[in-house]
Structures are given as C-alpha cells and as structure tokens.
C-alpha cells in the first residue's frame, strides 16, 4: 500500500530536493512512498490522505500546532534532524519514515 508523506516546509527549494531524494531512495528499496513538500497552512488539505508528517528543522516551532491539528488522527509527525535536511539525504529521510511507520 502506498504511503503519502507530507513534508512541512516554508516553500523553499531544499525541501523539494529532499522530497525528491526520499522518493528515489524509496524506489531503490522497493517501497511505495510519495513525498509532498508543502507549507504548514496546507496540512488540512492533505490530512485525509497522508500517513505521516515530516517537519523541516527550521520550522520545529510549528510542531505543537501540527500535533494539535493531528490530535484526532493516528498520523505521526516528526522534525527532521538538521544534518539529514541540510545534506538533502534521501536515505536518512526515508529511514525516519520507515522507522516511524514500521515498514521494514
């Protein structure tokens, strides 16, 4: 079953590149994962079709707001560590998703 991950960012190019790299890593591992990079304000539009929310490290201050928006769901959320985000490391980003969703 395909998993859709929402990557919360401030609309910058780096999160788009990270999302792309995570998709490439997932494909290599044979996992059906879609990663969409969007701003926090768009969470409500995607809430009914996502499996997880990843938060860019520079937006860690919105984590409480996101937790509140997800409080009536079983959707986990996590802030990406600065090293993974800063190096656009798709493998490490995918590791976070796999661990959180128990995919391996």
N, CA, C and O of each residue as an XYZ file, in Angstrom:
416
protein
N       0.832     -1.195      0.000
C       0.000      0.000      0.000
C       0.872      1.252      0.000
O       1.824      1.360      0.772
N       0.539      2.177     -0.860
C       1.332      3.398     -0.984
C       1.150      4.286      0.240
O       0.036      4.466      0.730
N       2.255      4.836      0.725
C       2.242      5.769      1.850
C       2.528      7.163      1.305
O       3.415      7.348      0.472
N       1.770      8.131      1.785
C       1.994      9.514      1.379
C       2.495     10.292      2.591
O       1.868     10.299      3.651
N       3.631     10.941      2.410
C       4.271     11.695      3.479
C       4.193     13.175      3.130
O       4.527     13.572      2.013
N       3.757     13.983      4.075
C       3.724     15.430      3.875
C       4.937     16.030      4.560
O       5.106     15.901      5.772
N       5.782     16.689      3.774
C       6.973     17.356      4.299
C       6.629     18.830      4.460
O       6.460     19.549      3.475
N       6.527     19.274      5.715
C       6.166     20.660      6.001
C       7.416     21.526      5.921
O       8.407     21.282      6.610
N       7.348     22.544      5.065
C       8.494     23.422      4.867
C       7.980     24.840      4.647
O       6.780     25.099      4.728
N       8.888     25.731      4.372
C       8.461     27.106      4.114
C       8.448     27.387      2.620
O       8.610     28.529      2.190
N       8.253     26.332      1.834
C       8.145     26.508      0.388
C       9.465     26.706     -0.322
O       9.501     27.172     -1.461
N      10.567     26.350      0.356
C      11.881     26.525     -0.252
C      12.245     25.388     -1.182
O      11.607     24.335     -1.174
N      13.258     25.605     -1.970
C      13.698     24.594     -2.927
C      14.296     23.382     -2.228
O      14.147     22.259     -2.708
N      14.973     23.593     -1.096
C      15.667     22.480     -0.441
C      14.719     21.357     -0.055
O      15.063     20.184     -0.206
N      13.534     21.690      0.438
C      12.604     20.630      0.827
C      12.098     19.860     -0.394
O      11.840     18.659     -0.312
N      11.961     20.545     -1.507
C      11.574     19.879     -2.751
C      12.637     18.882     -3.188
O      12.319     17.784     -3.646
N      13.906     19.271     -3.043
C      15.014     18.369     -3.389
C      15.055     17.185     -2.422
O      15.280     16.049     -2.841
N      14.840     17.447     -1.127
C      14.842     16.361     -0.149
C      13.702     15.386     -0.451
O      13.897     14.171     -0.411
N      12.520     15.913     -0.750
C      11.371     15.061     -1.085
C      11.707     14.173     -2.278
O      11.405     12.980     -2.279
N      12.332     14.762     -3.289
C      12.733     14.016     -4.489
C      13.743     12.918     -4.134
O      13.644     11.796     -4.631
N      14.711     13.246     -3.274
C      15.731     12.270     -2.889
C      15.137     11.126     -2.066
O      15.564      9.979     -2.198
N      14.154     11.434     -1.220
C      13.481     10.383     -0.452
C      12.719      9.466     -1.403
O      12.740      8.245     -1.243
N      12.050     10.049     -2.391
C      11.325      9.231     -3.384
C      12.285      8.293     -4.125
O      11.971      7.123     -4.343
N      13.463      8.817     -4.512
C      14.461      7.986     -5.208
C      14.930      6.846     -4.312
O      15.053      5.709     -4.768
N      15.192      7.142     -3.041
C      15.641      6.118     -2.089
C      14.564      5.058     -1.894
O      14.864      3.867     -1.822
N      13.307      5.494     -1.810
C      12.192      4.555     -1.632
C      12.078      3.624     -2.831
O      11.827      2.428     -2.682
N      12.264      4.186     -4.017
C      12.176      3.383     -5.235
C      13.269      2.308     -5.241
O      13.017      1.159     -5.602
N      14.485      2.696     -4.838
C      15.600      1.746     -4.771
C      15.302      0.603     -3.808
O      15.695     -0.540     -4.045
N      14.603      0.923     -2.718
C      14.282     -0.099     -1.705
C      12.960     -0.824     -2.002
O      12.543     -1.706     -1.252
N      12.320     -0.442     -3.094
C      11.073     -1.096     -3.460
C       9.892     -0.706     -2.588
O       8.950     -1.483     -2.434
N       9.935      0.499     -2.014
C       8.845      0.983     -1.162
C       7.998      1.992     -1.935
O       8.524      2.845     -2.650
N       6.692      1.881     -1.780
C       5.791      2.824     -2.449
C       5.540      4.006     -1.523
O       4.645      3.973     -0.677
N       6.339      5.044     -1.695
C       6.230      6.227     -0.847
C       6.205      7.471     -1.717
O       7.055      7.666     -2.586
N       5.211      8.302     -1.460
C       5.100      9.580     -2.139
C       5.404     10.654     -1.098
O       4.892     10.593      0.020
N       6.222     11.624     -1.451
C       6.548     12.707     -0.521
C       6.141     14.023     -1.171
O       6.566     14.345     -2.280
N       5.311     14.775     -0.457
C       4.819     16.058     -0.963
C       5.351     17.156     -0.042
O       5.145     17.103      1.170
N       6.028     18.140     -0.607
C       6.543     19.268      0.182
C       5.555     20.432      0.088
O       5.282     20.941     -1.000
N       5.028     20.841      1.228
C       4.044     21.925      1.271
C       4.247     22.767      2.525
O       4.956     22.366      3.448
N       3.627     23.918      2.547
C       3.658     24.789      3.720
C       2.707     24.290      4.799
O       1.777     23.535      4.515
N       2.941     24.712      6.028
C       2.134     24.267      7.167
C       0.647     24.536      6.963
O      -0.198     23.734      7.360
N       0.338     25.665      6.344
C      -1.066     26.055      6.164
C      -1.842     25.070      5.284
O      -3.073     25.057      5.299
N      -1.125     24.252      4.526
C      -1.783     23.304      3.618
C      -2.043     21.934      4.253
O      -2.638     21.063      3.618
N      -1.605     21.739      5.490
C      -1.775     20.443      6.153
C      -3.225     19.974      6.122
O      -3.503     18.809      5.836
N      -4.128     20.872      6.413
C      -5.550     20.498      6.490
C      -6.069     19.935      5.160
O      -6.966     19.093      5.151
N      -5.508     20.398      4.046
C      -5.932     19.920      2.725
C      -5.496     18.477      2.451
O      -6.104     17.782      1.637
N      -4.444     18.037      3.135
C      -3.876     16.711      2.873
C      -4.166     15.699      3.980
O      -3.878     14.513      3.825
N      -4.728     16.155      5.085
C      -4.837     15.331      6.293
C      -5.557     13.999      6.077
O      -5.273     13.023      6.772
N      -6.475     13.952      5.129
C      -7.230     12.713      4.917
C      -6.519     11.714      4.010
O      -7.040     10.625      3.769
N      -5.337     12.065      3.503
C      -4.651     11.117      2.611
C      -3.167     10.948      2.896
O      -2.424     10.454      2.047
N      -2.727     11.355      4.085
C      -1.311     11.197      4.419
C      -1.116     10.163      5.524
O      -2.002      9.919      6.343
N       0.081      9.560      5.518
C       0.445      8.557      6.516
C       1.329      9.132      7.606
O       1.409      8.589      8.708
N       1.999     10.249      7.285
C       2.958     10.830      8.226
C       3.262     12.271      7.828
O       3.124     12.649      6.665
N       3.679     13.068      8.814
C       4.117     14.440      8.557
C       5.573     14.565      9.008
O       5.915     14.245     10.146
N       6.417     15.034      8.095
C       7.799     15.385      8.429
C       7.882     16.909      8.460
O       7.276     17.587      7.630
N       8.630     17.437      9.415
C       8.732     18.889      9.574
C      10.186     19.310      9.371
O      11.094     18.755      9.990
N      10.394     20.290      8.505
C      11.749     20.813      8.278
C      12.281     21.383      9.600
O      11.519     21.976     10.364
N      13.583     21.209      9.875
C      14.140     21.615     11.176
C      13.962     23.095     11.504
O      13.781     23.453     12.668
N      14.011     23.952     10.494
C      13.858     25.384     10.754
C      12.408     25.762     11.083
O      12.122     26.912     11.418
N      11.502     24.793     10.984
C      10.099     25.033     11.342
C       9.687     24.225     12.568
O       8.498     24.004     12.797
N      10.663     23.787     13.354
C      10.352     22.966     14.526
C       9.388     23.686     15.480
O       8.675     23.040     16.248
N       9.368     25.027     15.428
C       8.461     25.787     16.298
C       6.981     25.554     15.978
O       6.128     25.880     16.803
N       6.653     25.000     14.808
C       5.243     24.727     14.476
C       4.822     23.318     14.899
O       3.680     22.917     14.674
N       5.740     22.566     15.512
C       5.450     21.177     15.873
C       4.208     21.069     16.769
O       3.389     20.171     16.577
N       4.063     21.962     17.733
C       2.891     21.909     18.627
C       1.595     22.160     17.868
O       0.584     21.503     18.118
N       1.630     23.116     16.939
C       0.441     23.396     16.117
C       0.074     22.167     15.285
O      -1.097     21.804     15.173
N       1.080     21.546     14.716
C       0.848     20.367     13.882
C       0.313     19.216     14.734
O      -0.611     18.511     14.329
N       0.902     19.033     15.918
C       0.438     17.977     16.831
C      -1.043     18.190     17.155
O      -1.817     17.235     17.223
N      -1.420     19.446     17.352
C      -2.815     19.772     17.659
C      -3.717     19.431     16.468
O      -4.791     18.854     16.639
N      -3.272     19.794     15.264
C      -4.075     19.505     14.066
C      -4.216     18.003     13.817
O      -5.199     17.554     13.228
N      -3.225     17.229     14.271
C      -3.240     15.784     14.059
C      -3.800     15.018     15.256
O      -3.845     13.788     15.235
N      -4.224     15.730     16.294
C      -4.597     15.081     17.557
C      -5.741     14.081     17.435
O      -5.806     13.135     18.220
N      -6.637     14.262     16.482
C      -7.749     13.320     16.316
C      -7.472     12.273     15.243
O      -8.394     11.617     14.758
N      -6.213     12.119     14.877
C      -5.830     11.148     13.841
C      -4.775     10.210     14.437
O      -4.321     10.399     15.565
N      -4.406      9.217     13.670
C      -3.294      8.336     14.065
C      -2.045      8.672     13.261
O      -1.150      7.840     13.118
N      -1.988      9.897     12.736
C      -0.878     10.288     11.862
C       0.298     10.776     12.712
O       0.171     11.759     13.441
N       1.453     10.084     12.617
C       2.622     10.542     13.368
C       3.287     11.739     12.700
O       3.126     11.970     11.502
N       4.034     12.494     13.495
C       4.798     13.623     12.943
C       6.169     13.640     13.603
O       6.338     13.204     14.742
N       7.133     14.151     12.866
C       8.488     14.204     13.385
C       9.267     15.326     12.714
O       9.096     15.593     11.525
N      10.128     15.981     13.496
C      11.019     17.001     12.930
C      12.238     16.281     12.363
O      12.823     15.418     13.018
N      12.612     16.646     11.144
C      13.809     16.068     10.508
C      15.034     16.705     11.157
O      15.058     17.910     11.407
N      16.045     15.889     11.427
C      17.259     16.465     12.016
C      17.984     17.344     10.990
O      17.881     17.143      9.779
N      18.710     18.312     11.516
C      19.370     19.324     10.678
C      20.348     18.712      9.676
O      20.438     19.173      8.538
N      21.078     17.680     10.089
C      22.068     17.070      9.204
C      21.395     16.412      7.993
O      21.830     16.600      6.857
N      20.342     15.648      8.241
C      19.618     14.987      7.144
C      19.040     16.028      6.203
O      19.150     15.902      4.983
N      18.424     17.060      6.773
C      17.797     18.102      5.963
C      18.849     18.904      5.201
O      18.714     19.150      4.003
N      19.889     19.303      5.910
C      20.929     20.154      5.319
C      21.694     19.488      4.193
O      22.150     20.158      3.266
N      21.839     18.159      4.268
C      22.575     17.432      3.229
C      21.623     16.813      2.201
O      22.061     16.122      1.281
N      20.312     17.065      2.362
C      19.281     16.526      1.459
C      19.412     15.013      1.330
O      19.281     14.458      0.239
N      19.675     14.346      2.467
C      19.950     12.916      2.484
C      18.653     12.108      2.407
O      17.963     11.914      3.407
N      18.341     11.648      1.204
C      17.113     10.887      0.972
C      17.069      9.571      1.724
O      16.010      9.157      2.195
N      18.233      8.898      1.842
C      18.279      7.630      2.561
C      17.939      7.817      4.036
O      17.149      7.061      4.602
N      18.542      8.825      4.646
C      18.276      9.088      6.067
C      16.837      9.576      6.279
O      16.189      9.214      7.261
N      16.355     10.390      5.356
C      14.964     10.846      5.430
C      14.008      9.671      5.342
O      13.017      9.603      6.069
N      14.318      8.745      4.440
C      13.497      7.544      4.292
C      13.583      6.674      5.541
O      12.587      6.082      5.958
N      14.783      6.595      6.145
C      14.944      5.816      7.382
C      13.988      6.307      8.472
O      13.407      5.500      9.198
N      13.826      7.621      8.587
C      12.915      8.202      9.583
C      11.491      7.694      9.324
O      10.787      7.295     10.251
N      11.085      7.716      8.066
C       9.730      7.293      7.665
C       9.541      5.801      7.941
O       8.542      5.387      8.529
N      10.521      5.000      7.504
C      10.438      3.544      7.655
C      10.326      3.166      9.130
O       9.516      2.320      9.508
N      11.158      3.811      9.960
C      11.152      3.504     11.394
C       9.806      3.903     12.023
O       9.211      3.131     12.775
N       9.346      5.091     11.711
C       8.097      5.599     12.306
C       6.886      4.785     11.879
O       5.989      4.534     12.683
N       6.858      4.371     10.618
C       5.694      3.652     10.107
C       5.859      2.129     10.155
O       4.959      1.385      9.764
N       7.022      1.678     10.642
C       7.250      0.233     10.752
C       7.200     -0.495      9.433
O       6.546     -1.532      9.323
N       7.881      0.030      8.427
C       7.799     -0.535      7.074
C       8.798     -1.645      6.797
O       8.700     -2.306      5.763
N       9.768     -1.872      7.697
C      10.737     -2.949      7.423
C      10.715     -3.981      8.519
O      11.461     -4.959      8.461
